[in-house]
């Protein structure tokens, strides 16, 4: 199933557009549109990573979150040890 697309107008510096067109003309990218799409995808991935790091950092200071993590570690200690023994018994 193809992703839904929506046309949108951006204002970009002429030099930037010319450079992207040049890469498309030289077949480094499939098209100007493909190059812009890829650049935005990479930028969004970087923002998502920064957001996740920020959220993890904030969570690491939350006593309730840390307590929950400790409880999970404790709850799975036995099953993790059993699994480790089974793997090494092969």
C-alpha positions in Angstrom: 0.0 0.0 0.0 1.4 3.4 -1.0 1.8 6.1 1.5 -0.5 9.1 1.3 1.2 12.1 0.0 0.3 15.8 0.1 1.8 18.6 -2.0 3.3 21.4 0.0 5.0 24.6 -1.0 8.4 25.6 0.6 10.5 28.6 0.1 14.2 27.6 -0.1 17.3 29.5 -1.2 17.9 29.4 -4.9 21.4 28.0 -4.4 20.0 25.1 -2.4 17.5 24.2 -5.1 20.1 24.5 -7.8 22.4 22.2 -5.9 19.6 19.6 -5.4 18.7 19.8 -9.1 22.4 19.3 -10.0 22.5 16.1 -7.9 19.3 14.9 -9.6 20.6 15.7 -13.0 23.8 13.8 -12.2 21.7 10.8 -10.9 23.0 11.0 -7.3 19.3 11.2 -6.3 16.2 10.1 -8.3 14.7 13.5 -8.4 14.6 16.9 -6.6 11.5 15.7 -4.8 13.2 12.4 -3.7 16.2 14.4 -2.5 14.1 16.8 -0.4 12.0 13.9 0.9 15.2 12.0 2.0 16.7 15.1 3.6 13.5 15.7 5.6 13.3 12.0 6.6 16.9 12.1 7.9 16.2 15.4 9.8 13.1 13.9 11.4 15.0 10.8 12.5 17.6 13.1 14.1 14.9 15.1 15.9 13.2 11.9 17.1 16.6 10.7 18.5 17.1 14.0 20.3 13.6 13.8 21.7 14.1 10.3 22.9 17.4 11.2 24.6 15.7 14.1 26.3 12.8 11.9 27.5 15.2 9.2 28.8 17.3 11.8 30.6 14.1 13.2 32.2 12.9 9.7 33.2 16.3 8.9 34.7 15.6 11.6 37.3 12.1 10.4 38.1 12.1 8.3 41.3 8.8 6.5 40.4 10.2 5.5 37.0 13.5 4.3 38.6 11.5 2.3 41.2 9.5 0.7 38.4 12.7 -0.3 36.5 14.2 -1.8 39.7 11.0 -3.8 40.2 11.1 -5.1 36.6 14.7 -6.1 37.0 13.9 -7.9 40.2 10.8 -9.6 38.7 12.8 -11.0 35.7 16.0 -12.0 37.6 14.9 -15.6 38.0 13.6 -16.1 34.5 16.7 -14.5 33.0 18.9 -16.8 35.0 16.8 -19.9 33.9 17.0 -18.8 30.3 20.8 -18.3 30.5 21.2 -21.8 32.0 19.2 -23.3 29.1 21.2 -21.6 26.5 24.5 -22.7 27.9 23.2 -26.3 28.3 23.2 -26.8 24.6 
